[in-house]
Amino acid sequence: MPSLAQAQAWYAGADPVHDYQHILRVYRMAERLAQAEGADLSVVRAAALLHDAEGTAPGGSARATHHFSSAEFAAEVLRAEGWPAERIAAVQHCIRAHRYRDTREPPATIEAKVIFDADKLDVLGAIGACRTAAYAALAGQPFFAVPSARFLAVGQEEPGEPHSSYHEFLFKLNKIKDRLFTPTARAIAAQRHAYLQDFFDRLQAEWSGEM
């Protein structure tokens, strides 16, 4: 089984949104969901530790395909540990299926559903507020900007319009709770979503001087 110490080394050069601390949070949540939903803990733990192992360097261009490159890296690691082919494939499926913006390989096993849900819960709640602001900063975008009517209607920015953390909330985070698979994760998401909604409502009110 890959160790936390190994994972810490794999993510030494990761951006602050997908760093070792993110991996730890996903690992802990994935364990919780796996135990509640009856998933294979070994597969879930390995996938949690390896799901972002490639393509997360700051300023890198490999983010869009990191789930594929991370799955290949996972196979190398697990083969070296002597894992059988079918269990390596199970871990790889979890990793390939965890990306929100790529639906070509949706989670088909309870382990993959657990990893998807654990990873997505990390963009909700207080952690989600912090991560979204950090991600905007990494991309050179503001933490808040007033969305255009076009963005509010169809999710597309006007020319020159920034994609602030509030834009990301409207575009993605506001929909996360409806994309989760497991009952346990959906219950957690309801609370975290409510917190994040309140956060951005207050942010908008403070920005406009209403509070």
MIMIFI-931430 format. One line per 10 residues: for each residue x, y, z negated of N, C-alpha, C, O. Coordinates in Angstrom, 3 decimals. Layout:
X:Y:Z:X:Y:Z:X:Y:Z:X:Y:Z | ... $
END
This chain:
0.847:-1.201:0.000:0.000:0.000:0.000:0.880:1.248:0.000:1.771:1.363:-0.842 | 0.656:2.176:0.912:1.406:3.441:0.866:1.210:4.125:-0.486:0.154:4.007:-1.107 | 2.230:4.832:-0.925:2.195:5.452:-2.249:1.980:6.963:-2.145:2.137:7.558:-1.079 | 1.619:7.562:-3.271:1.485:9.014:-3.324:2.825:9.690:-3.075:2.881:10.759:-2.468 | 3.906:9.068:-3.542:5.232:9.640:-3.313:5.553:9.673:-1.818:6.100:10.658:-1.322 | 5.216:8.604:-1.105:5.408:8.607:0.341:4.590:9.714:0.986:5.087:10.444:1.843 | 3.343:9.834:0.573:2.466:10.849:1.152:3.009:12.251:0.913:2.928:13.109:1.792 | 3.552:12.483:-0.253:4.111:13.809:-0.547:5.216:14.158:0.437:5.339:15.310:0.853 | 6.021:13.165:0.813:7.079:13.388:1.791:6.507:13.618:3.189:7.003:14.470:3.927 | 5.472:12.870:3.558:4.884:13.026:4.894:4.323:14.418:5.108:4.347:14.925:6.230 $
3.815:15.050:4.052:3.138:16.341:4.190:4.001:17.520:3.739:3.493:18.616:3.506 | 5.300:17.287:3.619:6.186:18.352:3.155:6.163:19.560:4.085:6.328:20.688:3.622 | 5.963:19.351:5.386:5.954:20.465:6.332:4.585:20.857:6.817:4.466:21.585:7.803 | 3.536:20.389:6.146:2.163:20.660:6.599:1.737:22.086:6.277:2.279:22.725:5.376 | 0.757:22.568:7.027:0.218:23.888:6.716:-0.532:23.822:5.376:-0.909:22.736:4.937 | -0.749:24.971:4.726:-1.333:24.956:3.379:-2.795:24.530:3.323:-3.339:24.375:2.230 | -3.442:24.338:4.455:-4.818:23.869:4.475:-4.877:22.351:4.558:-5.843:21.738:4.104 | -3.840:21.743:5.140:-3.798:20.290:5.305:-2.574:19.698:4.609:-1.979:18.739:5.102 | -2.205:20.257:3.487:-0.990:19.856:2.794:-1.255:18.697:1.829:-2.337:18.110:1.822 | -0.249:18.385:1.022:-0.363:17.259:0.100:-1.488:17.448:-0.909:-2.105:16.471:-1.331 $
-1.763:18.691:-1.301:-2.851:18.930:-2.246:-4.212:18.575:-1.622:-5.090:18.043:-2.301 | -4.375:18.869:-0.342:-5.584:18.434:0.370:-5.672:16.914:0.384:-6.740:16.346:0.154 | -4.557:16.263:0.653:-4.535:14.799:0.689:-4.923:14.225:-0.674:-5.698:13.270:-0.743 | -4.398:14.790:-1.745:-4.745:14.323:-3.088:-6.236:14.450:-3.360:-6.853:13.544:-3.920 | -6.812:15.578:-2.960:-8.248:15.777:-3.205:-9.076:14.781:-2.395:-10.034:14.204:-2.910 | -8.712:14.580:-1.137:-9.434:13.620:-0.300:-9.259:12.205:-0.854:-10.208:11.421:-0.878 | -8.062:11.887:-1.292:-7.774:10.559:-1.853:-8.663:10.291:-3.078:-9.262:9.221:-3.193 | -8.742:11.255:-3.975:-9.552:11.075:-5.189:-11.041:10.976:-4.859:-11.753:10.137:-5.411 | -11.504:11.837:-3.957:-12.910:11.793:-3.582:-13.222:10.509:-2.826:-14.283:9.919:-3.028 | -12.319:10.069:-1.964:-12.542:8.834:-1.207:-12.633:7.634:-2.145:-13.451:6.740:-1.930 $
-11.801:7.610:-3.183:-11.907:6.540:-4.178:-13.283:6.558:-4.843:-13.915:5.515:-5.008 | -13.732:7.732:-5.215:-15.037:7.866:-5.873:-16.165:7.378:-4.960:-17.040:6.629:-5.393 | -16.138:7.805:-3.703:-17.175:7.403:-2.767:-17.098:5.911:-2.472:-18.125:5.237:-2.389 | -15.876:5.393:-2.315:-15.705:3.972:-2.005:-16.275:3.098:-3.116:-16.946:2.101:-2.848 | -16.009:3.472:-4.344:-16.507:2.690:-5.469:-18.031:2.759:-5.551:-18.679:1.770:-5.897 | -18.602:3.911:-5.238:-20.052:4.065:-5.288:-20.757:3.359:-4.130:-21.877:2.869:-4.278 | -20.085:3.315:-2.975:-20.729:2.797:-1.770:-20.293:1.374:-1.407:-20.771:0.815:-0.420 | -19.390:0.784:-2.196:-18.978:-0.582:-1.941:-18.008:-0.749:-0.793:-18.026:-1.780:-0.121 | -17.162:0.234:-0.548:-16.176:0.160:0.537:-14.902:-0.524:0.058:-14.655:-0.637:-1.142 | -14.104:-0.971:1.007:-12.819:-1.613:0.726:-11.827:-0.545:0.259:-11.425:0.319:1.038 $
-11.438:-0.610:-1.009:-10.602:0.440:-1.590:-9.225:0.515:-0.951:-8.691:1.611:-0.778 | -8.639:-0.621:-0.596:-7.305:-0.588:-0.006:-7.313:0.129:1.339:-6.439:0.951:1.613 | -8.293:-0.181:2.173:-8.407:0.483:3.474:-8.652:1.973:3.280:-8.039:2.796:3.960 | -9.544:2.326:2.358:-9.882:3.722:2.117:-8.674:4.491:1.581:-8.397:5.604:2.029 | -7.966:3.909:0.636:-6.801:4.604:0.071:-5.733:4.845:1.131:-5.182:5.942:1.218 | -5.441:3.832:1.932:-4.431:3.982:2.976:-4.844:5.047:3.985:-4.032:5.885:4.377 | -6.103:5.013:4.405:-6.577:5.991:5.380:-6.562:7.404:4.811:-6.217:8.352:5.517 | -6.933:7.555:3.546:-6.914:8.880:2.925:-5.505:9.463:2.903:-5.314:10.651:3.163 | -4.530:8.632:2.594:-3.154:9.110:2.519:-2.573:9.437:3.887:-1.683:10.281:3.995 | -3.061:8.783:4.929:-2.446:8.892:6.252:-3.260:9.713:7.247:-2.792:9.930:8.365 $
-4.452:10.178:6.896:-5.352:10.708:7.921:-4.873:11.990:8.577:-5.267:12.274:9.709 | -4.040:12.775:7.910:-3.509:14.016:8.487:-1.987:13.984:8.604:-1.352:15.038:8.635 | -1.396:12.799:8.669:0.064:12.682:8.576:0.801:13.279:9.765:1.982:13.608:9.651 | 0.139:13.425:10.888:0.746:14.010:12.080:-0.094:15.197:12.548:-1.315:15.214:12.390 | 0.589:16.190:13.128:-0.120:17.298:13.760:-0.617:18.375:12.837:-1.558:19.086:13.188 | -0.019:18.529:11.660:-0.491:19.552:10.725:0.594:20.575:10.376:0.476:21.278:9.372 | 1.632:20.664:11.182:2.677:21.664:10.930:2.136:23.055:11.229:1.341:23.215:12.155 | 2.553:24.079:10.459:2.071:25.437:10.709:2.391:25.894:12.131:3.510:25.727:12.617 | 1.389:26.472:12.785:1.590:26.990:14.126:1.676:25.933:15.202:1.945:26.251:16.361 | 1.454:24.686:14.846:1.567:23.611:15.816:0.382:23.579:16.765:-0.688:24.108:16.464 $
0.589:22.944:17.927:-0.464:22.861:18.939:-1.111:21.488:18.968:-1.961:21.222:19.819 | -0.713:20.597:18.033:-1.168:19.210:18.069:-2.377:18.953:17.184:-2.782:17.802:17.016 | -2.961:20.001:16.615:-4.070:19.798:15.686:-5.257:19.090:16.339:-5.908:18.254:15.712 | -5.535:19.425:17.590:-6.720:18.874:18.259:-6.643:17.368:18.446:-7.673:16.708:18.579 | -5.434:16.816:18.459:-5.270:15.374:18.656:-4.604:14.702:17.464:-4.098:13.586:17.577 | -4.605:15.381:16.327:-3.863:14.842:15.187:-4.444:13.530:14.676:-3.722:12.719:14.097 | -5.750:13.311:14.884:-6.364:12.073:14.410:-5.850:10.858:15.187:-5.772:9.755:14.647 | -5.504:11.070:16.450:-4.938:9.971:17.236:-3.472:9.724:16.877:-3.056:8.580:16.693 | -2.697:10.800:16.780:-1.286:10.628:16.440:-1.122:10.128:15.007:-0.201:9.362:14.724 | -2.003:10.551:14.103:-1.937:10.061:12.724:-2.292:8.570:12.657:-1.718:7.831:11.858 $
-3.233:8.132:13.493:-3.592:6.713:13.532:-2.416:5.869:14.022:-2.187:4.768:13.519 | -1.679:6.380:14.993:-0.504:5.642:15.480:0.585:5.591:14.411:1.226:4.558:14.217 | 0.786:6.699:13.728:1.766:6.726:12.642:1.354:5.762:11.538:2.198:5.068:10.970 | 0.067:5.715:11.233:-0.433:4.795:10.204:-0.118:3.347:10.568:0.276:2.559:9.709 | -0.291:3.003:11.830:0.007:1.632:12.256:1.472:1.291:12.021:1.789:0.182:11.591 | 2.367:2.232:12.298:3.793:1.999:12.074:4.074:1.758:10.590:4.799:0.833:10.223 | 3.494:2.599:9.756:3.719:2.481:8.313:3.184:1.149:7.784:3.862:0.457:7.025 | 1.986:0.803:8.183:1.343:-0.394:7.641:1.956:-1.677:8.209:2.045:-2.682:7.504 | 2.373:-1.650:9.464:3.074:-2.823:10.008:4.360:-3.084:9.242:4.711:-4.233:8.972 | 5.065:-2.004:8.892:6.304:-2.148:8.128:6.054:-2.737:6.751:6.944:-3.354:6.166 $
4.838:-2.550:6.226:4.471:-3.115:4.928:3.904:-4.536:5.047:3.626:-5.185:4.038 | 3.736:-5.014:6.288:3.236:-6.367:6.485:1.734:-6.506:6.499:1.217:-7.606:6.303 | 1.005:-5.400:6.731:-0.455:-5.486:6.791:-0.873:-6.295:8.014:-0.247:-6.168:9.066 | -1.920:-7.128:7.909:-2.427:-7.859:9.080:-3.070:-6.904:10.079:-3.528:-5.818:9.724 | -3.091:-7.339:11.340:-3.541:-6.471:12.428:-4.961:-5.963:12.230:-5.249:-4.805:12.532 | -5.855:-6.814:11.725:-7.249:-6.391:11.602:-7.432:-5.315:10.537:-8.308:-4.460:10.665 | -6.615:-5.348:9.490:-6.732:-4.319:8.450:-6.067:-3.020:8.908:-6.521:-1.929:8.565 | -5.006:-3.141:9.673:-4.412:-1.937:10.274:-5.430:-1.269:11.188:-5.585:-0.048:11.166 | -6.122:-2.071:11.990:-7.143:-1.521:12.888:-8.256:-0.834:12.104:-8.783:0.190:12.539 | -8.613:-1.392:10.952:-9.659:-0.784:10.120:-9.230:0.586:9.618:-10.027:1.524:9.603 $
-7.968:0.703:9.206:-7.439:1.997:8.752:-7.381:2.975:9.921:-7.756:4.139:9.781 | -6.913:2.505:11.066:-6.821:3.379:12.236:-8.190:3.917:12.643:-8.317:5.084:13.013 | -9.202:3.075:12.576:-10.543:3.550:12.924:-10.975:4.663:11.969:-11.530:5.670:12.410 | -10.730:4.500:10.687:-11.059:5.551:9.716:-10.408:6.872:10.106:-11.041:7.926:10.041 | -9.149:6.812:10.509:-8.394:8.028:10.819:-8.880:8.647:12.127:-9.088:9.858:12.200 | -9.060:7.830:13.151:-9.520:8.369:14.437:-10.920:8.956:14.347:-11.261:9.869:15.099 | -11.737:8.435:13.426:-13.144:8.853:13.333:-13.371:10.003:12.364:-14.517:10.408:12.168 | -12.314:10.548:11.746:-12.547:11.543:10.696:-12.664:12.973:11.201:-13.069:13.853:10.442 | -12.320:13.232:12.460:-12.305:14.618:12.938:-13.725:15.094:13.261:-14.444:14.458:14.032 | -14.107:16.202:12.670:-15.463:16.757:12.809:-15.762:17.170:14.249:-16.862:16.945:14.754 $
-14.775:17.774:14.898:-15.004:18.347:16.231:-14.833:17.331:17.364:-14.968:17.696:18.532 | -14.543:16.080:17.051:-14.395:15.052:18.080:-15.330:13.898:17.725:-15.114:13.198:16.736 | -16.353:13.708:18.526:-17.359:12.679:18.232:-17.224:11.464:19.154:-18.148:10.658:19.261 | -16.075:11.337:19.817:-15.902:10.210:20.738:-15.873:8.872:20.021:-16.292:7.859:20.581 | -15.382:8.855:18.787:-15.345:7.617:18.011:-15.987:7.880:16.650:-15.278:8.132:15.676 | -17.288:7.828:16.569:-17.955:8.103:15.296:-17.672:7.008:14.276:-17.411:5.867:14.658 | -17.719:7.329:12.992:-17.480:6.319:11.954:-18.463:5.163:12.064:-19.676:5.362:12.018 | -17.930:3.953:12.210:-18.785:2.773:12.396:-18.750:1.828:11.202:-19.565:0.908:11.125 | -17.826:2.036:10.273:-17.715:1.188:9.092:-17.955:2.028:7.852:-17.859:3.255:7.900 | -18.264:1.377:6.748:-18.468:2.130:5.513:-17.171:2.818:5.092:-17.208:3.905:4.515 $
-16.025:2.196:5.375:-14.742:2.827:5.026:-14.538:4.111:5.829:-14.106:5.124:5.279 | -14.846:4.074:7.127:-14.697:5.268:7.961:-15.671:6.355:7.546:-15.334:7.539:7.576 | -16.865:5.965:7.163:-17.849:6.944:6.688:-17.386:7.596:5.390:-17.576:8.796:5.190 | -16.784:6.811:4.518:-16.250:7.345:3.262:-15.139:8.359:3.537:-15.122:9.429:2.929 | -14.216:8.040:4.442:-13.122:8.961:4.749:-13.652:10.232:5.400:-13.233:11.330:5.033 | -14.554:10.106:6.345:-15.163:11.278:6.968:-15.796:12.168:5.898:-15.554:13.375:5.864 | -16.595:11.575:5.039:-17.304:12.350:4.024:-16.356:12.990:3.018:-16.534:14.153:2.655 | -15.352:12.247:2.564:-14.403:12.794:1.588:-13.645:13.978:2.175:-13.424:14.980:1.495 | -13.251:13.860:3.430:-12.519:14.942:4.089:-13.409:16.163:4.264:-12.949:17.287:4.065 | -14.660:15.971:4.630:-15.551:17.101:4.865:-15.997:17.769:3.562:-16.215:18.980:3.538 $
-16.133:17.009:2.495:-16.481:17.630:1.214:-15.431:18.642:0.782:-15.728:19.546:0.000 | -14.211:18.503:1.279:-13.134:19.414:0.891:-13.245:20.778:1.556:-12.453:21.670:1.252 | -14.208:20.965:2.455:-14.428:22.300:3.021:-15.682:22.944:2.438:-16.125:23.986:2.921 | -16.255:22.332:1.402:-17.416:22.900:0.730:-17.042:23.319:-0.693:-15.954:22.999:-1.172 | -17.937:24.029:-1.358:-17.707:24.434:-2.739:-16.601:25.466:-2.885:-16.249:26.158:-1.930 | -16.058:25.560:-4.089:-15.008:26.543:-4.379:-13.758:26.273:-3.553:-13.131:27.202:-3.043 | -13.394:24.993:-3.421:-12.238:24.641:-2.595:-12.482:25.078:-1.158:-11.582:25.608:-0.506 | -13.684:24.860:-0.666:-13.999:25.260:0.700:-13.841:26.757:0.910:-13.328:27.183:1.945 | -14.271:27.557:-0.051:-14.107:29.011:0.060:-12.633:29.381:0.164:-12.256:30.210:0.992 | -11.807:28.773:-0.668:-10.366:29.043:-0.633:-9.740:28.585:0.677:-8.972:29.316:1.302 $
-10.082:27.351:1.088:-9.476:26.797:2.299:-9.861:27.592:3.540:-9.029:27.811:4.421 | -11.113:28.022:3.615:-11.565:28.743:4.802:-10.877:30.094:4.919:-10.518:30.517:6.018 | -10.695:30.766:3.806:-9.967:32.035:3.820:-8.506:31.815:4.197:-7.928:32.600:4.948 | -7.911:30.743:3.672:-6.516:30.437:3.999:-6.361:30.086:5.473:-5.387:30.487:6.110 | -7.325:29.333:6.018:-7.251:28.944:7.420:-7.371:30.168:8.324:-6.681:30.262:9.339 | -8.246:31.107:7.956:-8.375:32.337:8.732:-7.053:33.108:8.719:-6.615:33.617:9.751 | -6.425:33.189:7.550:-5.148:33.891:7.450:-4.083:33.223:8.308:-3.302:33.905:8.972 | -4.047:31.901:8.298:-3.085:31.173:9.131:-3.265:31.494:10.609:-2.294:31.573:11.362 | -4.513:31.677:11.013:-4.823:31.955:12.410:-4.752:33.443:12.741:-5.038:33.851:13.867 | -4.366:34.252:11.749:-4.286:35.690:11.974:-5.647:36.365:12.049:-5.797:37.403:12.695 $
-6.643:35.773:11.385:-8.000:36.300:11.412:-8.376:36.841:10.028:-7.796:36.414:9.030 | -9.339:37.778:9.950:-9.740:38.321:8.644:-10.580:37.335:7.853:-11.160:36.410:8.421 | -10.647:37.533:6.527:-11.486:36.649:5.720:-12.959:37.002:5.866:-13.822:36.170:5.583 | -13.265:38.232:6.307:-14.658:38.593:6.577:-14.719:39.589:7.728:-13.910:40.513:7.816 | -15.684:39.382:8.597:-16.046:40.342:9.635:-17.532:40.146:9.913:-18.056:39.040:9.783 | -18.198:41.221:10.294:-19.623:41.133:10.587:-19.809:40.424:11.925:-19.287:40.889:12.938 | -20.538:39.314:11.954:-20.725:38.594:13.219:-21.594:39.380:14.201:-22.514:40.098:13.807 | -21.282:39.226:15.480:-22.087:39.864:16.512:-23.431:39.149:16.650:-23.601:38.024:16.180 | -24.374:39.815:17.297:-25.673:39.196:17.566:-25.491:37.951:18.435:-26.207:36.963:18.269 | -24.540:38.001:19.351:-24.285:36.835:20.211:-23.787:35.655:19.391:-24.218:34.521:19.599 $
-22.884:35.923:18.462:-22.378:34.821:17.639:-23.487:34.233:16.783:-23.592:33.014:16.651 | -24.306:35.085:16.207:-25.404:34.594:15.374:-26.395:33.775:16.189:-27.016:32.850:15.666 | -26.545:34.107:17.457:-27.524:33.413:18.293:-26.991:32.109:18.859:-27.683:31.091:18.839 | -25.747:32.135:19.371:-25.243:30.959:20.100:-23.889:30.458:19.607:-23.366:29.482:20.145 | -23.307:31.110:18.590:-22.042:30.642:18.059:-20.839:30.978:18.903:-19.798:30.335:18.773 | -20.954:31.983:19.778:-19.845:32.408:20.633:-19.527:33.874:20.356:-20.415:34.725:20.343 | -18.221:34.157:20.132:-17.821:35.525:19.845:-17.887:36.400:21.096:-17.706:35.928:22.219 | -18.149:37.665:20.873:-17.984:38.658:21.923:-16.491:38.836:22.199:-15.679:38.520:21.329 | -16.102:39.326:23.371:-14.682:39.581:23.642:-14.061:40.463:22.555:-14.569:41.541:22.249 | -12.960:39.988:21.983:-12.277:40.734:20.940:-12.839:40.545:19.546:-12.276:41.065:18.583 $
-13.918:39.825:19.414:-14.509:39.593:18.097:-13.666:38.588:17.311:-13.315:37.537:17.847 | -13.337:38.885:16.065:-12.544:37.927:15.276:-13.382:36.719:14.868:-14.612:36.760:14.871 | -12.684:35.650:14.520:-13.340:34.462:13.956:-12.941:34.403:12.486:-12.003:33.701:12.107 | -13.668:35.150:11.676:-13.349:35.259:10.257:-13.767:34.001:9.513:-14.381:33.103:10.089 | -13.430:33.945:8.223:-13.868:32.802:7.425:-15.395:32.755:7.347:-15.973:31.675:7.229 | -16.052:33.912:7.414:-17.513:33.922:7.424:-18.045:33.352:8.740:-19.038:32.624:8.748 | -17.390:33.681:9.839:-17.749:33.074:11.122:-17.636:31.550:11.038:-18.507:30.827:11.521 | -16.558:31.076:10.424:-16.361:29.627:10.322:-17.439:28.986:9.451:-17.877:27.866:9.714 | -17.854:29.692:8.431:-18.960:29.185:7.608:-20.221:29.029:8.458:-20.885:27.994:8.405 | -20.546:30.054:9.238:-21.746:29.986:10.061:-21.615:28.950:11.169:-22.585:28.270:11.504 $
-20.414:28.828:11.739:-20.184:27.949:12.887:-20.090:26.485:12.495:-20.577:25.610:13.211 | -19.447:26.214:11.329:-19.168:24.822:10.966:-19.637:24.456:9.560:-20.426:23.526:9.390 | -19.156:25.181:8.562:-19.346:24.737:7.184:-20.811:24.677:6.784:-21.199:23.847:5.962 | -21.610:25.534:7.350:-23.037:25.558:7.039:-23.753:24.285:7.512:-24.865:23.991:7.072 | -23.104:23.536:8.410:-23.719:22.332:8.985:-23.171:21.030:8.396:-23.693:19.950:8.674 | -22.131:21.135:7.592:-21.426:19.938:7.113:-22.363:18.992:6.358:-22.347:17.785:6.596 | -23.159:19.521:5.470:-23.979:18.661:4.606:-24.914:17.760:5.412:-25.297:16.685:4.949 | -25.279:18.198:6.613:-26.189:17.407:7.447:-25.451:16.391:8.312:-26.080:15.581:8.994 | -24.124:16.429:8.289:-23.342:15.485:9.094:-22.767:14.339:8.263:-22.151:13.428:8.817 | -22.957:14.371:6.954:-22.369:13.352:6.103:-23.158:12.052:6.184:-24.337:12.044:6.537 $
-22.487:10.956:5.850:-23.044:9.626:6.054:-23.544:8.953:4.781:-24.594:8.310:4.795 | -22.811:9.093:3.688:-23.120:8.300:2.505:-24.035:9.068:1.543:-23.914:10.286:1.414 | -24.941:8.368:0.875:-25.806:9.039:-0.103:-25.031:9.748:-1.208:-25.417:10.833:-1.643 | -23.943:9.140:-1.659:-23.149:9.758:-2.724:-22.582:11.090:-2.273:-22.645:12.076:-3.007 | -22.024:11.125:-1.061:-21.440:12.362:-0.544:-22.509:13.420:-0.307:-22.285:14.601:-0.572 | -23.655:13.007:0.186:-24.717:13.982:0.448:-25.198:14.648:-0.843:-25.530:15.833:-0.846 | -25.235:13.885:-1.939:-25.627:14.471:-3.220:-24.592:15.486:-3.699:-24.953:16.552:-4.198 | -23.320:15.163:-3.550:-22.255:16.098:-3.927:-22.297:17.324:-3.029:-22.132:18.452:-3.493 | -22.520:17.096:-1.737:-22.526:18.191:-0.771:-23.629:19.195:-1.049:-23.445:20.390:-0.818 | -24.764:18.737:-1.537:-25.873:19.657:-1.806:-25.454:20.727:-2.804:-25.761:21.905:-2.623 $
-24.753:20.318:-3.858:-24.287:21.274:-4.856:-23.188:22.171:-4.297:-23.199:23.385:-4.500 | -22.247:21.565:-3.595:-21.130:22.347:-3.054:-21.605:23.323:-1.975:-21.110:24.447:-1.886 | -22.551:22.894:-1.170:-23.091:23.780:-0.137:-23.783:24.990:-0.776:-23.607:26.121:-0.323 | -24.562:24.748:-1.817:-25.257:25.850:-2.486:-24.259:26.865:-3.035:-24.479:28.073:-2.948 | -23.159:26.367:-3.601:-22.127:27.269:-4.121:-21.536:28.098:-2.988:-21.385:29.313:-3.111 | -21.199:27.428:-1.875:-20.554:28.128:-0.762:-21.499:29.142:-0.137:-21.072:30.234:0.237 | -22.774:28.798:-0.020:-23.757:29.746:0.498:-23.831:30.976:-0.398:-23.841:32.104:0.096 | -23.883:30.767:-1.715:-23.917:31.884:-2.654:-22.654:32.733:-2.545:-22.713:33.960:-2.619 | -21.511:32.069:-2.369:-20.239:32.797:-2.243:-20.269:33.739:-1.051:-19.924:34.914:-1.176 | -20.680:33.228:0.106:-20.666:34.074:1.297:-21.777:35.114:1.262:-21.618:36.195:1.829 $
-22.889:34.819:0.615:-23.922:35.847:0.431:-23.373:36.997:-0.406:-23.590:38.167:-0.095 | -22.654:36.643:-1.478:-22.084:37.694:-2.332:-20.970:38.448:-1.610:-20.868:39.669:-1.720 | -20.136:37.715:-0.871:-19.058:38.348:-0.114:-19.636:39.389:0.853:-19.134:40.509:0.952 | -20.677:39.006:1.548:-21.306:39.919:2.481:-21.894:41.134:1.760:-21.794:42.257:2.252 | -22.515:40.906:0.582:-23.100:42.003:-0.182:-22.025:42.945:-0.715:-22.189:44.165:-0.679 | -20.916:42.374:-1.215:-19.840:43.219:-1.716:-19.185:43.994:-0.576:-18.813:45.155:-0.746 | -19.044:43.359:0.576:-18.424:43.999:1.729:-19.214:45.234:2.157:-18.640:46.251:2.546 | -20.551:45.126:2.077:-21.397:46.242:2.517:-21.695:47.248:1.406:-22.405:48.230:1.623 | -21.139:46.995:0.197:-21.333:47.903:-0.922:-22.646:47.737:-1.636:-23.042:48.612:-2.405 | -23.338:46.632:-1.403:-24.608:46.389:-2.062:-24.435:45.899:-3.495:-25.364:45.995:-4.297 $
-23.271:45.382:-3.820:-23.018:44.859:-5.165:-21.686:45.421:-5.679:-21.275:45.110:-6.797 $
END
